[in-house]
Amino acid sequence: MTPDQLKTALGAGLLSFPVTAFDSERRFNAEPYRRHVEWLSGFPATALFAAGGTGEFFSLSPAEIPEIVSAAKEAAGSTPIVSGCGYGTEMAVEIARAAEKAGADGILLLPHYLIDAPQEGLYDHVRRVCQSIGIGVMVYNRDNSILQADTLARLCEACPNLVGFKDGSGDIGLVRQITARMGDRLTYLGGMPTAELFAEAYLGAGFTTYSSAVFNFVPGLAIEFYDALRAGERRKCETILNEFFYPFMAIRNRRKGYAVAAIKAGVRLQGFDAGPVRAPLCDLTAEEEGMMETLIAPYKR
């Protein structure tokens, strides 16, 4: 897939990040992972992100990432696979090249590790990763890696394969400045945790789509909400928010890290052997899993 083809695919519909399956020893468990990705690819998500944030990228070794990408490619059929990528520049370049070799159609460049950096440093970091590969790149604005509009504009000039911008900062003023300045040069993706809670605001800021974590275990509902949002059916969106997303948010907010752990619990409750989360995250308690079971009962497959 060329970068331009990836850009088109990213903007064509809902996106999602499959959880990474682990066995009881917390090793990558390829077979249940493939079964889950195959199930997800039967729903109309236009791209799946392997080893992304919901896929516990932060807990994976660099050597595991191409293995996960390869398993996703085997299972996803014609659905494009975008690989997570990140850490410091040298590691990010290595991961990006390994993901490309494993068959990834693009990469999502997550924030670099630990330290804050000036705009010139962020420019050099993103440019080097983009220029190390031929596939498309999407940058993820959040935490210690916030590209300002001027920096992003320079990167768009220097890196033809930079095709997407994902925001997890919640800074609507900044993202509106970026969409107004960059126009259709990029595809724009909402990336706040439980993105549906912010989807209407991001749509108004010029974003075309978002990544749905709950697509992992209630894909039909995720698609229903996305379609209602794009159709301007505000009352229907509010009904789904009140009946599902706000109760899910209450569970997610009970403990740090549950934005991932609650998703993985939902996948297990749908009958997929996703296994536990890796440290430093913790799984839901038995009581909280019961709350999740009640929430998703109407949507069991």
Buried (B, 14 or more C-beta within 10 A) or exposed (E): BBBEBBBBBBBBBBBBBBBBBBBEEBEBBBEBBBBBBBBBBEBEBBBBBBBBBBBBBBBBEBEBBBBBBBBBBBBBEEBBBBBBBBBEBEBBBBBBBBBBEBBBBBBBBBBBBEEEBEBEBBBEBBBBBBBBBEBBBBBBBBEEBBBBBEBBBBBBEEBEBBBBBBBBBBBBEBBBBBBEEBEEBBBBBBBBBBBBBBBBBBBEBBBBBBBBBBBBBBBEBBBBBBBBBBEEBEEBBEEBBEEBBEBBBEBBEBBEEBBBBBBBBBBBBBEBBBBBBBEEBEBBEEEBBEBBEEBBEEBEE
